[in-house]
Amino acid sequence: PLFKKLKDSGALPPGINTPQQVAQSIIDSVGEDNPLLEDLKVNGPGFVMSRVKASYLEGGVNDIVKNGAPTKPKCDATSTSSSGPSNVVVDFSSPNIAKEMHVGHLRSTIIGDTLSNLLSFAGHDVLRLNHVGDWGTQFGMLVEHLRDEFPEALSAKTSQDVDLGDLVTLYKAAKKRFDVDEDFKVRSREGVVKLQAGDAEALAAWDSLCAASRKEYQKIYDLLNIEGLNERGESFYNPYLAGVIEDLESQGLAVDSEGAKAVFLDGYVGRDGSPLPMLVRKSDGGFNYATTDLAAVRHRVQLDPADGGEGADRVLYVTDAGQSQHFGMVFAAAQRAGYVNGASLEHVPF
């Protein structure tokens, strides 16, 4: 990313033509006689690898032994917003219900928890949110599979007590049926409609899946010593989605696009140079990730805590770099729609 930014801005120093050369120039600038890092080297496509010097760590530990732990910094509530205490939401981890937590979720969890700890230590009020993937078309498939294989999961009285076994195996079995069984595929699509309409049996099965997934995720969180992470899944924002569409339409931001509703933003174009749409409602009436994320921005920033919102001054989204364009468009749309209210929306990619 640094090499590309330098190249695109015409700021590459003379004689620097590759990412590896940029990395080497950074190493040369740091120098071997610095007090913090050693064994600096260029790795692969231009990564800078290093180790923290043992002498630096020893000095820090000896200082703590001699003088006590560092004093927690204080944020002065009367100071400027850049240095005063803030309400910060950190959105991280975000695994998908009934699926394995993959390495991307682990990285998000570790980085997000670390940022939360640092911000809390600095005196900010931090809310850790887990935006789990607990809603969507795949749940119609899963609910109908449970209807056949685990009928007790469809009763609110017994759904929480059902042992669904290995959730990944269950998901694969449901997906296999969906791919080869046309009748099951039709039932699955109807199941989505039932779930979204609040059908009692569908909701009980969905609750069972969520409960089973939480148990598995908690094992990982316990190993990583993750505490204070509040689940706030996609389903939480479902009641707010229609309002987002209505508001975007009233402002002239959401327009018809091949039967769907989309927002077009300056600076975003497709490979052919045509304007790139950010879909907020599909042609079949369903909502998209962007719609949910815009509803989340409104809830996290616009809605006062007294009304159940977060009233955040800053929101950090810790996800992989592959979602950079998505969040860039969501943030731009939120800004144009007036949802930001001076808050800082930041994507923390890895």
C-alpha positions, 0 to 999 in steps of 0.5 A: 500500500505504501509503495502504491501511494507513493507511486500514484502521488509521484512521491517515489524518491529517485532510484526507488522503483519497487516495494522492496526498495521502499522497504529497504529505505525504511530500514536504512532510515531506522538504522541499526543503532536505534534503541527499539528494533533489531534484525530488520530485513526485507521479506517477500513482496516488501514487508519489513520484518524486525524484532524488539531488542531484548535490552529495550524490553529489559529496560521497560521491565526494570523501570516498572519494578523500580518505579511501578506501573505506568500511570494511566493517562487521563483525558481532560473532558474540557480539552479539545475533541482530539485529546479529550475522552470519546465514546468509541465503538470498536466493531470486531471479530464478526464470525458467521453463525453456523460456520467456522471462525476462520483466520480472518475472524481471529485476526480481527478479534485480536487486533480489535481487542488490542485497540479496545484495550489501548483506547480504554487505557487512554481513558476513552469509553469503549464499546466492543461490538460483535457484528455477527453474521446471523441473518440472510438467505442461508438461514432459510436453508438451515432452518428447513434442514433442521425441520427434517433432521432436528424437528425439536429445534423448531419449538421455542420450548426445546430449541435451546436444548438441542445438540446440533453436533458439529455446525460445519458438518450441519451447514455442509449437509444443508448446502449439499441438499440445497444444490441437488434437491430442487424441492428443498431449494424451493422450501429454503427460499420460502423458509427465508420469507417465513423467518423474516416474517417472524414465523415462530418455528423458523425463529426457534430454529434460528435461535437454536443455531445462534445459541450453538454457534455462540458456545463454539465461539466462546471457546475461542474467546476464552482462549484469547481472554476476550472480555466485554464483547457485546453481540450486535448481529445483522439481525439487530438492525433488521427493523431499521432497514426499511427506514434507511431506504425511505430516508435515502430515497427522500434525499434523492440518494437511492435511485432505481438501477436495473430494478434495484435501489442503488446509491452512486458516489463520486469517485467510484467507477467500475472497470469499464469506467461507468459509475459503480452502484452501491446496492441498498435494495435488491430487485427482489426487495431484499436488503444488502450488507450496505443497507445493514451497515448504514443502519448500524452507522445511524444507530451508533452515531445518530441515536442518543444513548438515552434512546438505546443508541451509542452516541459514538464520536468514533467508530472503528471497523476491524476487517480484512483489507478486501472490504476497504472499498465497501466501507469506503462507499458506506462511509461516503454514503453515510456522510452524504446522507447526514448520518455522521454528525461529525463522528469519525468512521474508520476502517482498520484493515489487515 
